[in-house]
Amino acid sequence: MSDQAFYSTLQQKLDTLKTEGLFKPERVLASRQGAEVVAQDGRTLINMCANNYLGLSGDPETQKAAAAALEKYGYGLSSVRFICGTQTVHKELEQKLSEFLGTEDTILYAAAFDANGGVFEPLFDENDAIISDALNHASIIDGIRLCKAARYRYANNDMADLENQLQAATEAGKRHKIIVTDGVFSMDGTIAQLDKIVELAEKYGALTMIDESHASGFMGKTGRGTHEHCGVIGKIDIITGTLGKALGGAMGGFTSGRKEVIETLRQKSRPYLFSNTLAPMIAGASLAVLDRISKSTELRDRLHENTAHFRKEIERIGFTIKPGTHPVVPVMLFDAPVAQKFAARMFELGVLLSGFFYPVVPMGQARVRVQLSAAHTREQLDKVLAAFEQAGRELGIIKNQ
Ligand SMILES: *Cc1c(COP(=O)(O)O)cnc(C)c1O
């Protein structure tokens, strides 16, 4: 405690974040997660900013499955996986995820952040090339940093630039090349063009990896993910994803692919070797979630109906959105102070959403991001749309018709 300058510098930096409007306060809930939540002050809000796509966080069936696993397997393991931290429920979940994703094998992690952090370094070295979309998730960027492979970056979703980077890596004589992309980009709801990416991978003899955190459970006809949506099941080498969004919402991540890859990760992947096993109740609940969504596409179908309804109505009211089909709906307000004021007014009107502005999104692209859920009722969505219309008029974003 003898270096006071250290602490005062930190305080100055925190103050700067606040004056620049970049400080992130926590919004404290006094209830479980759901389509409606209770704020700390007791007010009920319609929640439009959770990654709770299938409505399974806070869902009684998910909770019952977790309670059953808690009862059977206990609270925790006090061990990493390979020493004495693997239970039958972990093996069952790994097998079930492989079946669901259409892969050979799967390895669990405590988070998708760990899955991405631990996937590159064991598999690639300085002779190899990682070709990464510019808007990939922070955990992919960090994972690549931990690895000695050469890094190539292509402009977001830009297939011509991807091909340029593949050519550059080929000309540099790189041994293995891997193209890495989010299956869905969470700021825009953009879906990666996996059909074209697979074609380019075949042309240049490259591997492919997708992060399915905003896709597993609801993208594609039966909810397997972006690879199903794009018709390339079985053609992606490595799939990472989270159990902390659509697939139950607690926490946990996975990497899935060929058995040689997964076996290597079990031997060499540092977040797996040096961090505790996923809690058995989460593994048990995730198994129940996968069972449920494998039997019926009801939740996935309801999510897409809600998404289509919201996208159509918000445009009819007069807002500009980024076009698409994903349940992430960026409602464009362009101006950062307007986006902040808008989100604050929506909060007063009983709607929880998040505003994004530079540097999280490009300058002049400020927005509020709406995330639909299967748990939203039509009545709730219509209330949200009415609040959008009211706040939009008050702030002069939409004109009186
Ligand atoms: C949320 C997210 C992660 C992190 O998932 P956790 O399981 O919460 O660590 C990783 N990648 C992408 C694309 C994400 O959206």
The ligand as a Gaussian input file, in Angstrom:
#p B3LYP/6-31G(d) Opt

LIG

0 1
 C      -20.727000     -14.641000     -25.053000
 C      -19.688000     -15.071000     -26.000000
 C      -18.555000     -15.773000     -25.568000
 C      -18.280000     -16.020000     -24.110000
 O      -19.138000     -16.984000     -23.586000
 P      -19.009000     -17.363000     -22.051000
 O      -19.469000     -18.788000     -22.000000
 O      -19.897000     -16.438000     -21.318000
 O      -17.582000     -17.218000     -21.677000
 C      -17.664000     -16.213000     -26.514000
 N      -17.853000     -15.964000     -27.841000
 C      -18.915000     -15.272000     -28.283000
 C      -19.085000     -15.031000     -29.745000
 C      -19.862000     -14.796000     -27.377000
 O      -20.896000     -14.094000     -27.821000

